[in-house]
Structures are given as C-alpha cells and as structure tokens.
C-alpha cells in the first residue's frame, strides 16, 4: 500500500477546471511514490495509489466505458 501523508505535510492539490460549485469533484496531489486523491468537499479522507495503479486508472478512463456481455456499458 502506498504511504499516506502526515498531517503536517503541505501538498499541492489540483482540481479539474471542469469542476463547478454544484458538482462533486476530486483533487489530486503527487507525493512520491504515491498519487493521492480526496473529495474536494470532504477533505478528511485521502486515498493513496501507486504510480502504476494511477496510470492504469487513467488509461481505463481514457478508453471510455466498456461494454458488458449484454452490450450495456
């Protein structure tokens, strides 16, 4: 499991420009060797992913939804 930041650590969190005031969004920060993700409204929980996990997630999102056996997304 990738390490989580300590409470005293200052990170550069980034949020998508597509985020709006009424739309839920996540923020992302890099802290080697992890990529950290949190909810922009509730910042109390942080998820940590390895660089390989994050890259795989981005590839999957970039490919769009996959169709299931019945042709449903």
C-alpha positions as CSV (number, residue, x, y, z in Angstrom):
1,X,0.0,0.0,0.0
2,X,1.4,3.4,-0.9
3,X,2.2,5.7,2.1
4,X,-0.2,8.4,3.2
5,X,1.0,12.0,4.0
6,X,1.4,13.1,7.6
7,X,-0.9,15.8,8.9
8,X,1.8,18.4,8.9
9,X,2.8,17.9,5.3
10,X,1.9,20.6,2.7
11,X,0.9,19.2,-0.7
12,X,0.0,20.9,-4.0
13,X,-3.6,19.6,-4.5
14,X,-5.0,20.1,-8.0
15,X,-8.7,20.2,-9.1
16,X,-10.1,19.9,-12.6
17,X,-11.0,23.1,-14.4
18,X,-14.3,21.4,-15.4
19,X,-15.3,21.4,-11.7
20,X,-18.2,23.6,-10.8
21,X,-19.6,24.8,-7.5
22,X,-22.5,22.4,-7.6
23,X,-20.6,19.4,-9.0
24,X,-18.8,16.9,-6.9
25,X,-15.1,16.7,-7.7
26,X,-11.9,15.1,-6.6
27,X,-8.5,16.7,-6.0
28,X,-5.2,15.0,-6.8
29,X,-1.7,15.5,-5.4
30,X,1.6,13.8,-6.1
31,X,3.8,12.6,-3.3
32,X,6.4,10.1,-4.5
33,X,5.9,7.2,-4.6
34,X,2.1,7.8,-4.4
35,X,-0.7,9.7,-6.1
36,X,-3.2,10.9,-3.5
37,X,-6.9,11.6,-4.2
38,X,-9.5,13.2,-2.0
39,X,-13.0,14.6,-2.3
40,X,-12.9,18.4,-2.8
41,X,-15.8,18.9,-0.3
42,X,-14.8,16.4,2.4
43,X,-11.0,16.5,2.6
44,X,-10.9,14.3,5.7
45,X,-10.3,11.0,3.7
46,X,-7.3,10.6,1.4
47,X,-6.8,7.6,-0.9
48,X,-3.3,6.6,-2.0
49,X,-2.4,4.9,-5.2
50,X,0.9,3.7,-6.6
51,X,2.0,5.4,-9.8
52,X,1.3,2.1,-11.7
53,X,-2.3,2.0,-10.3
54,X,-2.9,5.6,-11.2
55,X,-1.6,5.2,-14.7
56,X,-3.8,2.1,-15.2
57,X,-6.8,4.1,-13.9
58,X,-6.1,7.0,-16.3
59,X,-5.7,4.6,-19.3
60,X,-9.0,2.9,-18.4
61,X,-10.9,6.2,-18.1
62,X,-9.3,7.4,-21.3
63,X,-10.7,4.4,-23.2
64,X,-14.3,5.1,-22.1
65,X,-16.8,2.7,-20.7
66,X,-16.5,-0.9,-21.6
67,X,-19.5,-2.8,-22.9
68,X,-20.6,-5.8,-20.9
69,X,-21.7,-9.2,-22.3
70,X,-25.2,-7.8,-23.0
71,X,-23.9,-4.8,-24.8
72,X,-24.5,-2.5,-21.8
73,X,-21.9,0.0,-20.5
